[in-house]
Amino acid sequence: MERKVQNFDFVLHLYSSNPTEHACVLILQSKVSWIEKTFHKRDCVQIIPSSREPHRCLPGCQICQQLVRCCCGRLIRQHAYYASGASPSGAENIQESERWTADRHTVKSSTDSFGTINFQCGSHGYKAKFVRLSNDSKVEDILQLMIKEWHMKKPNLLISVHGGMQKFELHPRFKEAFGKGFVKAAVSTGAWIFTGGTNNGVAAHIGDAIKEYASRLTHNICIIGVAPWGIIEGRQDLIGNNVMAPYQTLLSPLSKLHVLNNLHSHFLLVDDGTVGRSGGEMNLRRELESKTSLQQFHATNDRRVPMMALILEGGPKTILTVLEYLQQSPPVPVVVCDGTGRAADLLAYVYKHTESSGLLPDGMESNVISKIKKTFTLNKSEAVHLFQTLMCCMQMKELITVLHIGPDIHQEIDVDLLKALLKGNNISPIDRLHLTLVWDRVDIAKNHIFVRGQQWLTEPLEQAMMDALIMDRVAFVKLLIENGVSMHKFLTLPRLDKLYNVKSDTNSDTLLQLIWEIKKGNIPGQNKITMIDVGLVIEYLMGGVFRSSYTKKNFKAMYKALSQSSSRPAGGTSTHPANEKNLGRVVTKNKTRHTHFIQTAQPYKPKTSNTCEVSQKTSRNDPLEADSRITRPFPYPFNDLLVWAVLTKRQKMALFFWQHGEESMAKALVATKLYRAMYQEARQSDIIDDSSEKLNKYSKEFGELAVELLDQSFKQNELMAMKLLTYELKNWSKSTCLKLAVSSRLRTFVSHTCTQMLLNDMWMGRLNMRKNAWYKVISGILFPPIIPLFDYKSKTQMSHIPQSQDDYKMTLDDKEEITCSVEGIALEAFKETFSNGDNEHSTGMRNEGKPKRVPLARRFYAFYHAPIVKFWFNADSDHRCEFYSMFFTAGLHCVFNAVRICSPGQNGEFTLCSRMDCDHVHLHHRCGKNT
């Protein structure tokens, strides 16, 4: 059979004219050369006949070459120097008295077999990476091959499957339940599964489970077959460097070799120089599993990868393998599948009858020994020795879990497997929580880790929260909050800074690209994202006059102080008292910007000013509160985490943070605006992917949530809903929900009935007119004495309309005083609405009684300051101005025609501009040449 082997010298010459393809070929050739230099094969060079009968043939005897077999499993004629056509004098290498070993009687050379296997199995074509390597290969090189060259995902769990090598049957009910549970456990945890790799025995059953219950579209399970090179049927078809080898899985009934299982994703074909013998790969496999479990693949933690052994059926060697796993350091938990036959059933039987001390009851020993003899057809001495091995295993009974498939069709095998792993490792609760976090199995954490009576320290739970945010585990974030993690205490400036700098697949460097564009490429080394940069991105995306809290002077000073403190050596981590004093002075600085405007709904509770003063004095004089503001500058952590989730495109996490905390409508509108701006930036970029469509989809989702929230609020309380639209959002640059909706171009929000009613009330000002408003306004402009006859709104009816501070003062009664601060007005507006016990009474100004009579002077003030009056007054002025301009223009035209002013010998142009507000009237008069 022909093999498609790439000749790199030919390919390099063929594409030498194209620099890009030339570079690709060079990279591929460098990978191939690394594999050839790193991994080796073994060839027997010292013939030691397996038969003890002495050979007295002459050198080069053809009968001996065809019939005598070496201890390596090859015939004499099959050795390398015979196959290469060497002189028959090679028979001088035959030694009869020496014991054959791979180290002494084989030589290593560069591997000649690696690439991709293309399984020829009907309509479904499966492919798998493979390499032929010697039995003494370095584990570090194998891991580099698997992760760097084969691009395998880093494991969160190792499952080593052992059992029978020969074909055996499983009960259909067990096969179905085990297959579903095993695949679910492997997929949910991102496990690496190690098997024997051949298409018989336990490896074949694992392959069948993957085939039946793993979707082809999500077939990313890493199943690694570690098989001896010498027992593979058709191994000659795999020879070649970076070969794409077609491989047949059909096996001759008379063959003593084995074919590879086509459901495996990767193969390590271990060559110890033998042919037709298994077992030479076990030491390398066990070392690979052990070293892999000790690796720290995840940068967020320093914990090792957990490992478990799974036993199905098996012979006497399987029991010895179980003991070796239990005696490892650290020990490996073992799961025994009861009902699969032979060794597994024997282990389950002894486990069931063994006491907690690891001993059998009196009279059970002879029963177990007879059962061993019957199961494996051993003599008494061999059975006793195997019995002793079994009892050594039972001394570590707590590390063994027997998996029994009962009649319950809803039995969760995956939960049983993972519970056995948690039980076996005898690890602390926080390590168990971390394992379930890595596996993304919140059901196990909820039912088996967060149990009653379990006491947790704050720091480990906060670290688990940090890991959950980085790994985008929304369910775990919710679970940790339910079990006592306070986001107000959790979210600190260093943690938020770390979240923005964690590399993940979700953000795709979008944030770095925006920072690069805003700062014109002026980014510090190592692409470090600072909170100041994040603030600039937020302002750029929000547009307008929006100002992020991350770019304010006090935050910059705080961030700089903390950055300097964190960059100090380990011995000087404490903050200097002078720095704390200066930092506190920056944080507690009074806010005086824009205090002459009140951009929110106004309350009708001026008598609560004493409460406002007391709360302000308390906040200024409380040192603990001031220190809290310094160390934890995020009073509303869900707002900051929502922005982080949006900027890193973690939609599910953003939706979760939207559901928690304050100002849900504002957060939905901010997320809509950010996503929409990012969508527009993505459309303008040169990158071709589906990220822009996702951003547009995310923006629409938050927009729909904002509209639904407004609709529900309007149905429950109209006045409260309108106050929400004009409530001043101090956490969002003192904007309002109405402004955010307009800037986001959220038409469904702006066209909502609640919004239109609010705009109509704002348009009418304090005028309480229902019908013929324009007629009444024009009448009041033309005939001012009728202004006091109009109806005007009371202060309560004006509480949901934003006003300037001067207008607010004019709405107060003569005996009322303004003693509460501007910052306290917004909260009082909501307290007033919630204090109304009758829902029907609180539905708004339309259900109230007759309003209080407004004084005469304030009626004139309210009339002329109403937006509708200003509009009609300016419109009337514009019409009069236009009339006067037309009259004046006609007069000038007559004068110009009469006088005919012009410059001799030149053309002249005359322009008259009459400016009223923003309207211009232009007169152009051109004079002809004076003849």
Residue pairs with C-beta under 8 A, 6 or more apart in sequence:
1 237
1 246
3 237
3 239
3 240
3 243
3 245
3 246
4 243
4 244
4 245
5 240
5 241
5 242
5 243
6 241
6 242
6 243
8 25
8 28
8 29
8 32
11 25
12 22
12 25
12 26
12 29
15 21
15 22
15 25
16 22
28 242
31 149
32 241
32 242
34 149
35 111
35 114
35 131
35 145
35 149
36 110
36 111
36 241
37 110
38 137
38 141
38 145
39 110
39 111
39 114
39 131
39 132
39 133
39 134
39 137
39 141
39 145
40 108
40 109
40 110
40 111
40 133
40 134
40 137
41 108
41 109
41 110
41 111
41 112
41 113
41 132
41 133
41 134
41 229
41 271
42 102
42 106
42 107
42 108
42 134
42 135
42 271
42 272
42 273
43 79
43 80
43 106
43 107
43 109
43 273
44 70
44 72
44 74
44 79
44 80
44 105
44 106
44 273
44 274
45 79
45 80
45 81
45 93
45 105
45 106
45 107
46 93
46 95
46 98
46 100
46 104
46 105
46 106
47 70
47 76
47 79
47 91
47 93
47 94
47 95
48 70
48 71
48 72
48 94
48 95
48 96
48 98
48 99
48 100
48 105
49 55
49 68
49 69
49 70
49 71
49 76
49 94
49 96
50 69
50 70
50 71
51 68
51 69
54 96
55 64
55 68
55 94
55 96
57 63
57 64
59 88
59 89
59 91
59 92
60 88
60 89
60 91
61 91
64 76
64 91
65 75
65 76
65 77
65 82
65 91
66 75
66 76
66 77
67 75
68 75
68 76
69 75
69 76
70 76
70 79
70 100
71 99
71 100
71 105
72 100
72 105
72 106
72 273
72 274
72 275
73 230
73 274
73 275
73 276
73 277
74 275
76 82
76 91
76 94
77 83
78 275
79 90
81 90
82 88
82 90
102 135
102 272
102 273
102 274
102 280
105 273
106 272
106 273
108 134
111 131
111 132
111 133
112 132
112 239
112 240
112 241
113 130
113 131
113 132
113 235
113 238
113 239
113 240
113 243
113 269
114 130
114 131
114 132
114 241
114 242
114 243
115 129
115 130
115 238
115 240
115 241
115 242
115 243
115 244
115 245
116 127
116 128
116 129
116 130
116 243
116 244
116 245
117 127
117 128
117 129
117 130
117 238
117 245
117 247
117 260
117 267
118 125
118 127
118 244
118 245
118 246
118 247
119 125
119 126
119 127
119 128
119 247
119 249
119 260
119 262
120 246
120 247
120 248
120 249
121 249
121 262
126 262
126 263
128 260
128 262
128 264
128 265
128 266
128 267
129 150
129 265
129 266
129 267
130 238
130 266
130 267
130 268
130 269
131 145
131 267
131 268
131 269
132 229
132 238
132 269
132 271
133 142
133 268
133 269
133 270
133 271
134 270
134 271
134 272
135 270
135 271
135 272
135 280
135 281
135 283
135 284
136 284
137 284
139 284
139 287
139 288
139 291
139 292
140 291
142 268
142 288
143 288
143 291
143 292
143 295
146 152
146 224
146 266
147 154
150 266
152 192
152 222
152 266
153 190
153 220
153 222
154 190
154 297
154 298
155 190
155 191
155 192
155 222
155 292
155 297
155 305
156 189
156 190
156 191
156 305
156 438
156 439
157 186
157 189
157 190
157 191
157 192
157 305
157 306
157 307
157 308
157 421
157 439
158 191
158 192
158 194
158 289
158 292
158 293
158 305
158 306
158 307
158 308
159 186
159 191
159 192
159 193
159 194
159 307
159 308
159 309
159 310
160 194
160 285
160 289
160 307
160 308
160 309
160 310
160 325
160 332
161 193
161 194
161 195
161 202
161 203
161 206
161 309
161 310
161 312
162 202
162 309
162 310
162 311
162 312
162 314
162 318
162 321
162 322
163 201
163 202
163 311
163 312
163 313
163 314
163 318
163 340
163 343
163 344
164 201
164 202
164 312
164 313
164 314
164 315
164 318
164 341
164 342
164 343
165 196
165 198
165 200
165 201
165 202
165 278
165 315
166 200
166 201
167 200
167 201
167 204
168 201
168 313
168 340
168 341
170 178
170 205
170 312
170 340
171 339
171 405
173 405
174 337
174 339
174 340
174 405
175 205
175 208
175 209
177 405
177 409
177 411
177 413
178 209
178 337
178 403
178 405
178 413
179 208
179 209
179 212
179 213
180 213
180 413
180 414
181 411
181 412
181 413
181 414
181 415
181 416
181 417
182 206
182 209
182 413
182 414
182 417
183 209
183 210
183 213
183 214
183 221
184 213
184 413
184 414
185 191
185 413
185 414
185 417
185 418
186 193
186 221
187 214
187 218
187 221
188 414
188 439
188 440
188 441
189 418
189 438
189 439
189 440
189 441
190 438
190 439
191 221
191 222
192 222
192 224
192 292
193 206
193 221
193 222
193 223
193 224
194 224
194 226
194 285
194 288
194 289
195 202
195 203
195 206
195 223
195 224
195 225
195 226
195 261
195 264
196 202
196 203
196 225
196 226
196 227
197 203
197 224
197 225
197 226
197 227
197 260
197 261
197 264
197 267
197 268
198 204
198 225
198 227
198 231
198 232
198 258
198 259
198 260
198 261
199 207
199 249
199 251
199 258
199 259
199 260
199 261
199 262
200 258
201 313
202 312
202 313
202 314
203 225
203 261
203 264
204 261
205 312
206 223
206 263
207 223
207 261
207 262
207 263
207 264
208 263
210 219
210 221
210 223
210 263
211 263
214 221
221 265
222 265
222 266
223 263
223 264
223 265
223 266
224 264
224 265
224 266
224 267
224 268
225 260
225 261
225 264
225 266
225 267
225 268
226 267
226 268
226 270
226 281
226 284
226 285
226 288
227 258
227 260
227 267
227 268
227 269
227 270
227 281
228 269
228 270
228 271
228 272
228 274
228 277
228 278
228 279
228 280
228 281
229 235
229 269
229 270
229 271
229 272
230 271
230 272
230 273
230 274
230 275
230 276
230 277
230 280
231 257
231 258
231 275
231 276
231 277
231 278
232 238
232 257
232 258
232 259
232 260
232 269
233 251
233 252
233 255
233 257
233 258
233 259
234 247
234 248
234 259
235 269
237 245
237 246
237 247
238 245
238 247
238 269
247 260
248 259
249 259
249 260
249 261
249 262
250 259
251 257
251 258
251 259
256 276
257 276
260 267
268 281
268 284
268 285
268 288
270 280
270 281
270 284
270 285
272 280
272 281
274 280
282 321
286 324
289 307
290 328
292 305
292 307
293 304
293 305
293 306
293 307
293 332
294 304
294 305
295 304
295 305
296 302
296 303
296 304
297 305
298 438
300 466
300 467
300 470
300 471
300 502
301 434
301 467
303 431
303 434
306 421
306 425
306 435
307 332
308 332
308 333
308 334
308 335
308 417
308 420
308 421
308 424
309 321
309 322
309 325
309 332
309 333
309 334
309 335
310 334
310 335
310 337
310 417
311 318
311 322
311 334
311 335
311 336
311 337
311 343
311 344
311 347
312 337
312 340
312 344
313 340
313 341
313 342
313 343
313 344
314 321
314 342
314 343
314 344
315 342
315 343
315 376
316 343
316 376
316 378
316 382
316 386
318 342
318 343
318 344
319 343
319 346
319 347
319 386
319 389
319 390
319 393
320 389
322 334
322 336
322 347
322 393
322 400
323 389
323 392
323 393
325 331
325 332
325 334
326 332
326 334
326 393
326 396
326 399
326 400
327 396
330 425
331 396
331 399
331 424
332 399
332 424
333 399
333 400
333 401
333 420
333 421
333 423
333 424
333 425
334 399
334 400
334 401
334 424
335 400
335 401
335 402
335 403
335 417
335 420
336 344
336 347
336 348
336 351
336 400
336 401
336 402
336 403
337 344
337 403
338 344
338 345
338 348
338 402
338 403
338 404
338 405
339 345
339 348
339 404
339 405
342 375
342 376
343 375
345 375
346 371
346 372
346 375
346 390
347 390
347 393
347 400
347 402
348 402
348 404
349 368
349 371
350 360
350 368
350 390
350 391
350 393
350 394
351 394
351 397
351 400
351 402
352 402
353 360
353 361
353 364
354 360
354 394
354 397
355 361
356 397
358 391
358 394
358 395
358 396
358 397
359 391
359 394
360 368
360 391
365 387
368 387
368 390
369 380
369 383
369 384
369 387
370 383
372 378
372 383
372 386
372 387
372 390
373 379
373 380
373 383
376 383
376 386
378 386
393 400
394 400
398 423
398 424
398 426
399 424
399 426
400 424
401 416
401 419
401 420
401 423
401 424
403 413
403 416
403 417
403 420
405 411
405 413
415 443
415 444
418 436
418 439
418 441
418 444
419 444
419 448
421 435
422 432
422 435
422 436
422 444
422 448
422 449
425 431
427 435
429 449
429 454
429 456
430 456
430 457
430 460
430 461
430 464
432 445
432 449
433 445
433 449
433 460
433 464
434 464
434 467
436 442
436 444
436 445
436 449
437 445
437 464
437 467
437 468
437 471
437 473
437 476
438 471
440 471
440 473
440 475
440 476
442 473
442 475
442 476
442 479
445 476
445 479
446 479
450 479
450 483
456 483
456 484
458 489
461 480
461 483
461 484
461 485
462 485
462 489
462 490
464 476
464 480
465 477
465 480
465 485
465 490
466 495
466 498
466 499
467 473
468 476
468 477
468 480
469 477
469 499
469 641
469 653
470 499
470 502
470 504
472 504
472 506
472 650
472 652
472 653
474 652
474 653
474 656
477 653
477 656
478 656
481 487
481 660
487 637
487 638
487 641
487 660
488 632
488 634
488 635
488 637
489 632
490 637
491 632
491 634
491 637
491 640
491 641
492 631
492 632
492 634
493 531
493 558
493 559
493 562
493 632
493 633
493 634
494 562
494 566
496 531
496 634
496 640
496 641
496 644
497 530
497 531
499 644
500 511
500 529
500 531
500 534
500 644
500 647
500 648
501 528
501 529
504 648
506 648
506 649
506 650
507 647
507 648
507 649
508 649
508 691
510 647
510 648
510 649
510 678
510 682
510 691
511 529
511 534
511 537
511 647
511 648
512 523
512 527
512 529
513 685
514 537
514 540
514 541
514 678
514 681
515 523
515 529
515 533
515 536
515 537
516 523
517 681
518 533
518 536
518 537
518 540
519 533
519 536
523 533
524 530
530 559
531 550
531 555
531 559
532 550
532 551
532 556
532 559
534 548
534 550
534 643
534 647
535 548
535 549
535 550
535 551
535 555
536 548
536 551
537 647
538 546
538 548
538 550
538 643
538 647
538 674
539 546
539 547
539 548
539 551
540 677
541 673
541 674
541 677
541 678
541 681
542 548
542 670
542 673
542 674
542 677
542 733
542 743
543 677
543 743
544 743
545 733
546 732
546 733
546 735
547 733
548 733
549 555
549 731
550 559
553 586
554 586
554 587
554 589
555 633
557 582
557 583
557 586
558 583
558 586
558 587
558 630
558 633
561 575
561 579
561 582
561 583
565 573
565 575
565 579
580 630
583 630
584 626
584 627
584 630
587 626
587 629
587 630
587 633
588 620
588 626
588 629
591 823
594 734
595 822
596 804
596 805
597 804
597 805
598 728
598 802
598 803
598 804
598 805
598 808
598 822
598 825
599 726
599 728
599 734
599 736
599 802
600 726
600 727
600 728
600 736
600 802
600 825
600 826
600 829
601 722
601 723
601 726
601 727
601 799
601 800
601 801
601 802
601 826
601 829
602 795
602 798
602 799
602 801
602 803
602 808
602 811
602 825
602 829
603 799
603 825
603 828
603 829
603 831
603 832
604 795
604 796
604 799
604 832
605 828
605 831
605 832
606 812
606 816
606 817
606 818
606 819
606 820
608 820
608 828
608 831
609 817
609 818
609 819
609 820
610 819
612 819
612 820
612 821
612 824
613 819
613 820
615 824
616 821
619 625
629 635
634 640
636 661
636 662
636 663
636 731
637 661
638 657
638 660
638 661
638 662
638 667
639 661
639 662
639 663
639 667
639 731
639 732
641 653
641 657
642 654
642 657
642 658
642 661
642 667
642 670
642 671
643 670
643 674
645 651
645 653
645 654
645 657
646 654
646 671
646 674
646 675
646 698
647 674
647 678
649 678
649 691
649 694
649 695
649 698
651 694
651 698
651 701
654 671
654 698
654 702
655 701
657 667
658 664
658 667
658 668
658 671
658 702
658 705
661 667
663 729
663 731
663 732
664 709
665 706
665 709
665 710
665 713
665 724
665 737
666 729
666 731
666 732
666 737
666 740
668 702
668 703
668 705
668 706
668 709
669 702
669 706
669 737
669 740
669 741
669 744
669 746
669 749
670 732
670 740
671 698
671 699
671 702
672 699
672 702
672 703
672 706
672 740
672 744
672 746
673 740
673 743
673 744
675 695
675 696
675 698
675 699
675 702
676 695
676 696
676 699
676 744
676 745
678 695
679 692
679 695
679 696
679 699
682 691
682 692
682 695
683 692
703 744
703 746
703 748
703 749
704 748
706 741
706 746
706 749
707 746
707 748
707 749
707 752
710 721
710 724
710 725
710 749
710 752
710 754
710 755
711 752
711 754
713 720
713 721
713 724
713 754
714 721
714 752
714 753
714 754
716 839
717 833
717 839
717 842
717 843
717 844
718 754
718 757
718 843
718 844
718 846
719 799
719 800
719 833
719 842
719 843
719 844
719 845
720 830
720 833
720 842
721 754
722 754
722 757
722 758
722 761
722 800
722 844
723 799
723 800
723 829
723 830
723 833
724 737
725 736
725 737
725 738
725 754
725 755
725 758
726 736
726 737
726 738
726 758
726 800
726 801
726 802
727 736
727 737
727 826
727 829
727 830
728 734
728 735
728 736
728 826
729 735
729 736
729 737
730 823
730 826
732 740
736 802
738 750
738 755
738 758
741 749
741 750
741 755
742 750
749 755
758 800
758 801
761 800
761 801
762 801
762 802
762 867
763 867
763 868
764 773
764 866
764 867
764 868
765 801
765 862
765 865
765 866
765 867
765 868
765 869
766 792
766 793
766 798
766 811
766 854
766 862
766 863
766 865
766 866
767 773
767 777
767 790
767 791
767 792
767 793
767 862
767 863
767 866
767 868
767 869
768 790
768 791
768 792
768 793
768 797
768 851
769 776
769 777
769 790
769 791
773 868
774 868
774 872
776 790
777 866
777 868
777 869
777 872
778 872
778 876
779 786
780 786
780 787
780 790
780 863
780 869
781 869
781 872
781 873
781 876
784 860
787 859
787 860
787 863
788 856
788 859
788 860
790 859
790 863
791 851
792 851
792 854
792 859
792 862
793 845
793 851
794 848
794 851
794 852
794 854
795 811
795 812
795 813
795 852
796 845
796 848
796 851
797 845
797 848
797 851
798 811
799 829
799 832
800 829
803 811
805 822
807 865
808 818
809 818
810 858
810 861
810 862
811 858
812 818
814 855
820 828
833 842
836 842
840 847
841 847
841 848
854 862
863 869
864 870
864 873
874 917
877 916
877 917
878 916
878 917
878 919
881 914
881 916
881 919
882 919
882 921
884 914
885 914
885 921
886 921
888 914
889 912
889 921
889 923
892 912
892 923
893 923
893 925
896 910
896 925
900 927
901 908
901 927
902 908
902 927
902 928
902 930
904 930
905 929
905 930
907 926
907 927
907 928
907 929
908 926
908 927
909 924
909 925
909 926
910 923
910 924
910 925
911 922
911 923
911 924
912 921
912 922
912 923
913 920
913 921
913 922
914 920
914 921
